[in-house]
Amino acid sequence: MDANRHKAQGRGVQDLFVREIFLRTPPPHADYPFNLPVVKNLERLEFHSPVVFFVGENGTGKSTLLEAIAVNCGFNAEGGSKNFCFATAETHSVLGEYLTVAKGVRHPQDGYFLRAESFYNVATEIDRLDESGGGGRKLKDSYGGKSLHVQSHGESFLALFLHRFGGRGLYLLDEPEAALSPMRQLALLRLMADSVKDGSQWLVSTHSPILMAFPGAQIFVIDEGEIRETPYQETEHYLLTKSFLNAPEPMLRELFRE
């Protein structure tokens, strides 16, 4: 099955920028984030697809894990490319310092870490840098040519995806569906597919059953502290969404029953 995935994507494990992650011996205390069940049970995750999803309920630690991978790879904890070094609040965990990220033989030519909750801060930093950068080329030119603050939340996300992401890049997205309509989630899927053909790798934390449908993707479900690679049609997100759309009335009656 793994071989078929490689063939379908036209890629092998040796072509991935991030091949596996594992946790070194954590400190002897039990403070955050080491008290999270997912961190306690994290041993080794091996990636064999250029698109990987981390899925789980709120509070399971999927965003913390993605953030740790991003920081370990040299990205700013609040998001942006590796050239961003601002900090509006030191809220990220130290997990990245204890995580080992095994990299492939290739090096990405581009990269970006998107955090839905702090993208406003990234947009503000882009405007600040453009205002202080003189008359040269503006950063906003790489985001569609206008400030992300004058666009809606969904428009700014789409501008980022369309104008900033390209080939041979390492892209880490934390809940990108937060600002995207279903139609624009489909547009993101198409963009991801095109960039994978051009040699990119994507690591995504998500709740979206639309995004998780990416063909050949690995899906790691975080549940009760365990991390299990799970086929798409066996994920709770797919099963619950399908059941609801097929017969919403019975589910709503049960939900509202007193």
C-alpha angles and dihedrals in degrees: 000000000000090000090053090052091053091048093047091053095038089232139107131210090257089063095058119103091213113035103170144346131211137171120247119214104302123222116279094252126087100223125132127323095018091059091063110106091226091057093045090054098038110118113146134338117193120200122209100162128067088229119059127175128199110204133183147117121289111287097022092115102250093128091045090053093048091048090052091052091048094049091046089053091054102262125138111261092233093050141260132100125317088269092067113095104161125123125196092175133003096231103130120110127246092237091108090064091060097040123095115211113196108210130203129240093264123075122216118247091205139019145173139184115208120194112182092206095053102032089106088063091051091051090050091050091051090054091047093051092047092051092050097039100080124226099324129107112314124232089227088067086075090055100052100290101280137077114280088224093067091056128074117260091258093044092051091051091049091047089054093050096044100042107025105041122074144142129325091019135138108223125186116187126187110204096327090174089072090092101025130095117222090261092053091047086059089050089053090052090055091048091050091051092051093048092048088056086054092053104268129143126212130200111186136181108204151154093200119114087194094060093041089061091075105135114255095004122147114236119200111193116203109207129158090347095306126113114214129176103232133187113246096245091052096055118108090232092060096041095047094045092047093048092049096048092046094051115004096163098066092046092049092048090053092045094052096038112125 
